[in-house]
Amino acid sequence: MNKNELVEHIAKQADMSKASAARALESMTDAVQMTLKNGGSVSLVGFGTFEVTERAARVGRNPRTNAAIKIAATKVPKFRPGKALKDALN
């Protein structure tokens, strides 16, 4: 499912226009992004939790030359599914 299909699904299920559904989806993704950017986490009970974790700096290898390269530390978003989501899939 891509973004357009998700907007159509939201519009149909919530009985709203596609434009309203698109604004709602954008608002939700913006809120999650800003919260994660500010170091917080977003918990949607039954669905899951979005959070930011630190990936440590490490040494990698260039596969073409086999030379060692330094890979900087970075922050990455993580998603942990909730129990209800796990149960719905099994």
The first five atom37 places (N, CA, C, CB, O) and aatype in JSON, in Angstrom:
{
  "aatype": [12, 2, 11, 2, 6, 10, 19, 6, 8, 9, 0, 11, 5, 0, 3, 12, 15, 11, 0, 15, 0, 0, 1, 0, 10, 6, 15, 12, 16, 3, 0, 19, 5, 12, 16, 10, 11, 2, 7, 7, 15, 19, 15, 10, 19, 7, 13, 7, 16, 13, 6, 19, 16, 6, 1, 0, 0, 1, 19, 7, 1, 2, 14, 1, 16, 2, 0, 0, 9, 11, 9, 0, 0, 16, 11, 19, 14, 11, 13, 1, 14, 7, 11, 0, 10, 11, 3, 0, 10, 2],
  "atom_mask": [
    [1, 1, 1, 1, 1],
    [1, 1, 1, 1, 1],
    [1, 1, 1, 1, 1],
    [1, 1, 1, 1, 1],
    [1, 1, 1, 1, 1],
    [1, 1, 1, 1, 1],
    [1, 1, 1, 1, 1],
    [1, 1, 1, 1, 1],
    [1, 1, 1, 1, 1],
    [1, 1, 1, 1, 1],
    [1, 1, 1, 1, 1],
    [1, 1, 1, 1, 1],
    [1, 1, 1, 1, 1],
    [1, 1, 1, 1, 1],
    [1, 1, 1, 1, 1],
    [1, 1, 1, 1, 1],
    [1, 1, 1, 1, 1],
    [1, 1, 1, 1, 1],
    [1, 1, 1, 1, 1],
    [1, 1, 1, 1, 1],
    [1, 1, 1, 1, 1],
    [1, 1, 1, 1, 1],
    [1, 1, 1, 1, 1],
    [1, 1, 1, 1, 1],
    [1, 1, 1, 1, 1],
    [1, 1, 1, 1, 1],
    [1, 1, 1, 1, 1],
    [1, 1, 1, 1, 1],
    [1, 1, 1, 1, 1],
    [1, 1, 1, 1, 1],
    [1, 1, 1, 1, 1],
    [1, 1, 1, 1, 1],
    [1, 1, 1, 1, 1],
    [1, 1, 1, 1, 1],
    [1, 1, 1, 1, 1],
    [1, 1, 1, 1, 1],
    [1, 1, 1, 1, 1],
    [1, 1, 1, 1, 1],
    [1, 1, 1, 0, 1],
    [1, 1, 1, 0, 1],
    [1, 1, 1, 1, 1],
    [1, 1, 1, 1, 1],
    [1, 1, 1, 1, 1],
    [1, 1, 1, 1, 1],
    [1, 1, 1, 1, 1],
    [1, 1, 1, 0, 1],
    [1, 1, 1, 1, 1],
    [1, 1, 1, 0, 1],
    [1, 1, 1, 1, 1],
    [1, 1, 1, 1, 1],
    [1, 1, 1, 1, 1],
    [1, 1, 1, 1, 1],
    [1, 1, 1, 1, 1],
    [1, 1, 1, 1, 1],
    [1, 1, 1, 1, 1],
    [1, 1, 1, 1, 1],
    [1, 1, 1, 1, 1],
    [1, 1, 1, 1, 1],
    [1, 1, 1, 1, 1],
    [1, 1, 1, 0, 1],
    [1, 1, 1, 1, 1],
    [1, 1, 1, 1, 1],
    [1, 1, 1, 1, 1],
    [1, 1, 1, 1, 1],
    [1, 1, 1, 1, 1],
    [1, 1, 1, 1, 1],
    [1, 1, 1, 1, 1],
    [1, 1, 1, 1, 1],
    [1, 1, 1, 1, 1],
    [1, 1, 1, 1, 1],
    [1, 1, 1, 1, 1],
    [1, 1, 1, 1, 1],
    [1, 1, 1, 1, 1],
    [1, 1, 1, 1, 1],
    [1, 1, 1, 1, 1],
    [1, 1, 1, 1, 1],
    [1, 1, 1, 1, 1],
    [1, 1, 1, 1, 1],
    [1, 1, 1, 1, 1],
    [1, 1, 1, 1, 1],
    [1, 1, 1, 1, 1],
    [1, 1, 1, 0, 1],
    [1, 1, 1, 1, 1],
    [1, 1, 1, 1, 1],
    [1, 1, 1, 1, 1],
    [1, 1, 1, 1, 1],
    [1, 1, 1, 1, 1],
    [1, 1, 1, 1, 1],
    [1, 1, 1, 1, 1],
    [1, 1, 1, 1, 1]
  ],
  "atom_positions": [
    [[0.85, -1.17, 0.0], [0.0, 0.0, 0.0], [0.9, 1.24, 0.0], [-0.97, -0.01, 1.22], [1.81, 1.36, 0.82]],
    [[0.64, 2.14, -0.91], [1.39, 3.39, -0.95], [0.58, 4.5, -0.3], [1.76, 3.77, -2.4], [-0.53, 4.27, 0.18]],
    [[1.14, 5.71, -0.28], [0.49, 6.83, 0.41], [-0.88, 7.15, -0.18], [1.38, 8.07, 0.35], [-1.83, 7.37, 0.57]],
    [[-1.0, 7.17, -1.51], [-2.29, 7.48, -2.14], [-3.34, 6.44, -1.78], [-2.13, 7.56, -3.65], [-4.49, 6.79, -1.51]],
    [[-2.96, 5.19, -1.77], [-3.91, 4.13, -1.4], [-4.33, 4.26, 0.06], [-3.3, 2.75, -1.65], [-5.48, 4.02, 0.4]],
    [[-3.38, 4.65, 0.92], [-3.7, 4.85, 2.33], [-4.66, 6.02, 2.5], [-2.42, 5.08, 3.15], [-5.6, 5.94, 3.29]],
    [[-4.44, 7.11, 1.78], [-5.34, 8.26, 1.84], [-6.74, 7.85, 1.39], [-4.8, 9.43, 0.96], [-7.72, 8.23, 2.02]],
    [[-6.85, 7.09, 0.31], [-8.15, 6.62, -0.16], [-8.84, 5.76, 0.89], [-8.0, 5.83, -1.47], [-10.04, 5.89, 1.11]],
    [[-8.08, 4.88, 1.53], [-8.64, 4.0, 2.55], [-9.15, 4.82, 3.74], [-7.59, 2.97, 3.01], [-10.24, 4.57, 4.25]],
    [[-8.35, 5.77, 4.2], [-8.75, 6.63, 5.32], [-10.02, 7.4, 4.96], [-7.61, 7.61, 5.71], [-10.96, 7.46, 5.75]],
    [[-10.04, 7.98, 3.77], [-11.21, 8.76, 3.33], [-12.47, 7.9, 3.31], [-10.96, 9.36, 1.94], [-13.53, 8.34, 3.75]],
    [[-12.34, 6.7, 2.82], [-13.5, 5.81, 2.72], [-13.97, 5.36, 4.11], [-13.17, 4.58, 1.85], [-15.16, 5.39, 4.39]],
    [[-13.04, 4.95, 4.97], [-13.38, 4.45, 6.29], [-13.92, 5.54, 7.21], [-12.18, 3.81, 6.93], [-14.82, 5.29, 8.01]],
    [[-13.38, 6.77, 7.09], [-13.8, 7.86, 7.97], [-14.89, 8.72, 7.34], [-12.6, 8.73, 8.31], [-15.33, 9.7, 7.94]],
    [[-15.33, 8.36, 6.15], [-16.38, 9.1, 5.44], [-16.02, 10.59, 5.34], [-17.74, 8.92, 6.16], [-16.77, 11.47, 5.76]],
    [[-14.82, 10.83, 4.77], [-14.35, 12.2, 4.58], [-13.76, 12.34, 3.19], [-13.31, 12.59, 5.67], [-13.57, 11.34, 2.5]],
    [[-13.47, 13.54, 2.77], [-12.89, 13.75, 1.45], [-11.44, 13.3, 1.44], [-13.0, 15.24, 1.04], [-10.8, 13.2, 2.49]],
    [[-10.94, 13.02, 0.24], [-9.55, 12.61, 0.12], [-8.61, 13.72, 0.55], [-9.24, 12.19, -1.32], [-7.55, 13.46, 1.12]],
    [[-9.0, 14.97, 0.28], [-8.16, 16.11, 0.68], [-8.05, 16.18, 2.2], [-8.75, 17.44, 0.13], [-6.97, 16.41, 2.74]],
    [[-9.16, 15.97, 2.9], [-9.14, 15.98, 4.36], [-8.32, 14.82, 4.9], [-10.57, 15.93, 4.92], [-7.56, 14.98, 5.86]],
    [[-8.49, 13.67, 4.3], [-7.73, 12.49, 4.72], [-6.23, 12.7, 4.5], [-8.21, 11.24, 3.97], [-5.42, 12.31, 5.33]],
    [[-5.87, 13.32, 3.38], [-4.46, 13.59, 3.09], [-3.89, 14.57, 4.11], [-4.29, 14.16, 1.66], [-2.76, 14.39, 4.58]],
    [[-4.66, 15.61, 4.48], [-4.2, 16.56, 5.49], [-4.05, 15.88, 6.85], [-5.17, 17.75, 5.6], [-3.09, 16.16, 7.57]],
    [[-4.96, 15.0, 7.19], [-4.89, 14.28, 8.46], [-3.66, 13.39, 8.5], [-6.17, 13.45, 8.69], [-2.96, 13.34, 9.51]],
    [[-3.4, 12.68, 7.41], [-2.23, 11.8, 7.36], [-0.94, 12.61, 7.43], [-2.26, 10.96, 6.07], [-0.01, 12.23, 8.15]],
    [[-0.87, 13.73, 6.7], [0.31, 14.59, 6.75], [0.51, 15.14, 8.15], [0.17, 15.75, 5.74], [1.64, 15.2, 8.63]],
    [[-0.56, 15.54, 8.81], [-0.48, 16.06, 10.17], [0.06, 15.01, 11.12], [-1.85, 16.55, 10.64], [0.89, 15.31, 11.98]],
    [[-0.41, 13.78, 10.98], [0.05, 12.69, 11.84], [1.52, 12.4, 11.61], [-0.78, 11.44, 11.6], [2.28, 12.26, 12.58]],
    [[1.95, 12.3, 10.36], [3.35, 12.0, 10.09], [4.26, 13.15, 10.52], [3.56, 11.7, 8.6], [5.37, 12.91, 11.0]],
    [[3.79, 14.39, 10.35], [4.57, 15.54, 10.82], [4.73, 15.52, 12.34], [3.9, 16.86, 10.38], [5.8, 15.81, 12.86]],
    [[3.66, 15.18, 13.04], [3.7, 15.13, 14.51], [4.68, 14.05, 14.98], [2.29, 14.86, 15.08], [5.45, 14.28, 15.91]],
    [[4.65, 12.9, 14.34], [5.58, 11.82, 14.71], [7.01, 12.26, 14.43], [5.25, 10.51, 13.92], [7.89, 12.08, 15.27]],
    [[7.24, 12.85, 13.26], [8.58, 13.3, 12.88], [9.12, 14.34, 13.86], [8.56, 13.86, 11.46], [10.26, 14.25, 14.29]],
    [[8.3, 15.34, 14.2], [8.76, 16.39, 15.1], [9.03, 15.85, 16.51], [7.72, 17.52, 15.17], [10.0, 16.25, 17.15]],
    [[8.19, 14.94, 16.98], [8.4, 14.36, 18.3], [9.69, 13.56, 18.33], [7.22, 13.46, 18.68], [10.47, 13.67, 19.28]],
    [[9.94, 12.76, 17.29], [11.18, 11.98, 17.23], [12.39, 12.9, 17.11], [11.15, 11.0, 16.06], [13.43, 12.65, 17.72]],
    [[12.27, 13.96, 16.33], [13.37, 14.91, 16.15], [13.73, 15.58, 17.47], [12.99, 15.97, 15.11], [14.9, 15.89, 17.71]],
    [[12.73, 15.81, 18.33], [12.96, 16.44, 19.63], [13.36, 15.43, 20.71], [11.72, 17.18, 20.06], [13.45, 15.79, 21.88]],
    [[13.59, 14.18, 20.32], [14.07, 13.17, 21.26], [13.0, 12.4, 21.98], [0.0, 0.0, 0.0], [13.31, 11.6, 22.87]],
    [[11.75, 12.59, 21.64], [10.66, 11.88, 22.29], [10.31, 10.59, 21.58], [0.0, 0.0, 0.0], [10.98, 10.18, 20.64]],
    [[9.25, 9.95, 22.05], [8.74, 8.75, 21.39], [7.23, 8.9, 21.26], [9.12, 7.45, 22.2], [6.6, 9.65, 22.0]],
    [[6.66, 8.17, 20.31], [5.22, 8.21, 20.06], [4.67, 6.81, 20.27], [4.9, 8.73, 18.61], [5.06, 5.87, 19.57]],
    [[3.76, 6.66, 21.23], [3.15, 5.37, 21.53], [1.68, 5.4, 21.13], [3.3, 5.02, 23.02], [0.91, 6.22, 21.62]],
    [[1.31, 4.49, 20.26], [-0.08, 4.32, 19.86], [-0.52, 2.97, 20.42], [-0.27, 4.4, 18.28], [-0.19, 1.92, 19.87]],
    [[-1.27, 3.01, 21.51], [-1.65, 1.79, 22.22], [-2.32, 0.82, 21.27], [-2.58, 2.1, 23.41], [-3.26, 1.18, 20.56]],
    [[-1.83, -0.4, 21.26], [-2.37, -1.44, 20.39], [-1.71, -1.48, 19.03], [0.0, 0.0, 0.0], [-1.76, -2.51, 18.35]],
    [[-1.1, -0.38, 18.6], [-0.45, -0.34, 17.29], [1.05, -0.49, 17.42], [-0.79, 0.96, 16.56], [1.64, -1.4, 16.84]],
    [[1.69, 0.4, 18.19], [3.12, 0.29, 18.37], [3.74, 1.59, 18.85], [0.0, 0.0, 0.0], [3.05, 2.56, 19.14]],
    [[5.07, 1.58, 18.91], [5.82, 2.73, 19.42], [6.91, 3.11, 18.43], [6.43, 2.42, 20.79], [7.67, 2.26, 17.96]],
    [[6.97, 4.4, 18.12], [8.03, 4.96, 17.3], [9.03, 5.6, 18.26], [7.48, 6.0, 16.25], [8.64, 6.34, 19.16]],
    [[10.33, 5.34, 18.07], [11.34, 5.94, 18.91], [12.63, 6.11, 18.13], [11.58, 5.1, 20.16], [12.78, 5.57, 17.04]],
    [[13.56, 6.88, 18.69], [14.85, 7.12, 18.06], [15.92, 6.38, 18.85], [15.17, 8.65, 17.98], [15.94, 6.45, 20.08]],
    [[16.79, 5.68, 18.15], [17.92, 5.03, 18.8], [19.22, 5.52, 18.17], [17.8, 3.48, 18.71], [19.23, 6.01, 17.04]],
    [[20.3, 5.36, 18.9], [21.62, 5.76, 18.43], [22.3, 4.55, 17.8], [22.48, 6.35, 19.58], [22.32, 3.46, 18.38]],
    [[22.85, 4.76, 16.64], [23.68, 3.72, 16.01], [25.12, 4.17, 16.19], [23.31, 3.51, 14.46], [25.49, 5.26, 15.76]],
    [[25.93, 3.34, 16.82], [27.31, 3.7, 17.13], [28.16, 3.81, 15.87], [27.92, 2.67, 18.09], [27.86, 3.21, 14.84]],
    [[29.24, 4.6, 15.98], [30.2, 4.7, 14.88], [30.86, 3.33, 14.71], [31.27, 5.82, 15.15], [31.04, 2.58, 15.67]],
    [[31.22, 3.01, 13.48], [31.84, 1.71, 13.23], [32.74, 1.8, 12.01], [30.77, 0.62, 13.02], [32.74, 2.79, 11.28]],
    [[33.51, 0.75, 11.81], [34.4, 0.68, 10.65], [33.78, -0.29, 9.65], [35.85, 0.24, 11.05], [33.45, -1.42, 9.99]],
    [[33.65, 0.17, 8.41], [33.12, -0.68, 7.35], [34.18, -0.93, 6.31], [0.0, 0.0, 0.0], [35.31, -0.45, 6.43]],
    [[33.83, -1.66, 5.29], [34.76, -1.98, 4.2], [34.15, -1.58, 2.87], [35.12, -3.48, 4.2], [32.97, -1.83, 2.62]],
    [[34.95, -0.96, 2.03], [34.54, -0.68, 0.66], [34.66, -2.01, -0.09], [35.43, 0.47, 0.0], [35.76, -2.54, -0.21]],
    [[33.55, -2.55, -0.61], [33.61, -3.87, -1.25], [34.46, -3.89, -2.52], [32.22, -4.35, -1.57], [34.98, -4.93, -2.9]],
    [[34.59, -2.75, -3.17], [35.37, -2.7, -4.41], [36.87, -2.72, -4.14], [35.0, -1.45, -5.21], [37.62, -3.43, -4.82]],
    [[37.31, -1.94, -3.13], [38.75, -1.82, -2.86], [39.17, -2.54, -1.6], [39.14, -0.37, -2.76], [40.36, -2.7, -1.34]],
    [[38.21, -2.98, -0.8], [38.45, -3.63, 0.48], [39.13, -2.69, 1.49], [39.3, -4.88, 0.28], [39.7, -3.15, 2.48]],
    [[39.08, -1.39, 1.22], [39.67, -0.41, 2.13], [38.72, -0.15, 3.3], [40.0, 0.91, 1.38], [37.5, -0.16, 3.13]],
    [[39.3, 0.08, 4.47], [38.49, 0.39, 5.65], [37.98, 1.82, 5.56], [39.31, 0.19, 6.95], [38.71, 2.73, 5.18]],
    [[36.71, 2.01, 5.9], [36.14, 3.35, 5.92], [35.43, 3.54, 7.26], [35.16, 3.57, 4.73], [34.9, 2.59, 7.83]],
    [[35.44, 4.78, 7.75], [34.75, 5.09, 9.0], [33.31, 5.46, 8.69], [35.47, 6.24, 9.75], [33.04, 6.27, 7.81]],
    [[32.39, 4.85, 9.42], [30.97, 5.16, 9.3], [30.58, 5.88, 10.59], [30.09, 3.85, 9.07], [30.71, 5.33, 11.68]],
    [[30.12, 7.1, 10.44], [29.82, 7.95, 11.59], [28.62, 7.44, 12.38], [29.56, 9.38, 11.14], [27.77, 6.72, 11.86]],
    [[28.57, 7.83, 13.65], [27.41, 7.53, 14.49], [26.21, 8.29, 13.95], [27.68, 7.89, 15.99], [26.36, 9.38, 13.39]],
    [[25.04, 7.72, 14.11], [23.83, 8.36, 13.59], [22.62, 7.98, 14.43], [23.6, 7.97, 12.12], [22.64, 6.99, 15.16]],
    [[21.58, 8.77, 14.31], [20.31, 8.46, 14.97], [19.4, 7.83, 13.92], [19.65, 9.76, 15.6], [19.33, 8.3, 12.78]],
    [[18.7, 6.77, 14.31], [17.8, 6.09, 13.38], [16.44, 5.88, 14.04], [18.39, 4.74, 12.92], [16.36, 5.59, 15.23]],
    [[15.36, 6.02, 13.26], [14.02, 5.75, 13.81], [13.79, 4.24, 13.9], [12.93, 6.42, 12.93], [14.23, 3.48, 13.05]],
    [[13.09, 3.84, 14.94], [12.73, 2.44, 15.13], [11.24, 2.35, 15.41], [13.56, 1.79, 16.29], [10.64, 3.28, 15.96]],
    [[10.64, 1.24, 15.03], [9.24, 0.98, 15.3], [9.13, -0.36, 16.0], [8.38, 1.01, 14.01], [9.62, -1.37, 15.5]],
    [[8.46, -0.37, 17.16], [8.19, -1.62, 17.87], [6.69, -1.86, 17.81], [8.7, -1.57, 19.35], [5.93, -1.08, 18.37]],
    [[6.25, -2.93, 17.16], [4.81, -3.18, 17.07], [4.22, -3.52, 18.43], [4.53, -4.31, 16.08], [4.88, -4.12, 19.28]],
    [[2.97, -3.12, 18.62], [2.24, -3.43, 19.85], [1.63, -4.82, 19.81], [0.0, 0.0, 0.0], [1.59, -5.46, 18.77]],
    [[1.15, -5.27, 20.94], [0.6, -6.61, 21.06], [-0.6, -6.82, 20.14], [0.2, -6.87, 22.49], [-0.72, -7.87, 19.51]],
    [[-1.49, -5.84, 20.05], [-2.68, -5.99, 19.21], [-2.3, -6.14, 17.73], [-3.62, -4.79, 19.39], [-2.92, -6.92, 17.01]],
    [[-1.3, -5.4, 17.3], [-0.84, -5.51, 15.91], [-0.21, -6.88, 15.66], [0.17, -4.39, 15.58], [-0.46, -7.51, 14.63]],
    [[0.6, -7.34, 16.6], [1.21, -8.67, 16.47], [0.15, -9.75, 16.42], [2.16, -8.94, 17.63], [0.21, -10.66, 15.59]],
    [[-0.84, -9.63, 17.33], [-1.91, -10.64, 17.37], [-2.75, -10.63, 16.1], [-2.82, -10.39, 18.58], [-3.21, -11.69, 15.67]],
    [[-2.94, -9.46, 15.48], [-3.73, -9.38, 14.27], [-3.04, -10.06, 13.1], [-4.02, -7.92, 13.92], [-3.69, -10.5, 12.16]],
    [[-1.72, -10.14, 13.15], [-0.97, -10.75, 12.05], [-0.82, -12.25, 12.21], [0.39, -10.12, 11.95], [-0.5, -12.95, 11.24]],
    [[-1.05, -12.76, 13.39], [-0.87, -14.22, 13.62], [-2.17, -14.93, 13.83], [0.01, -14.46, 14.81], [-2.18, -16.14, 14.03]]
  ]
}
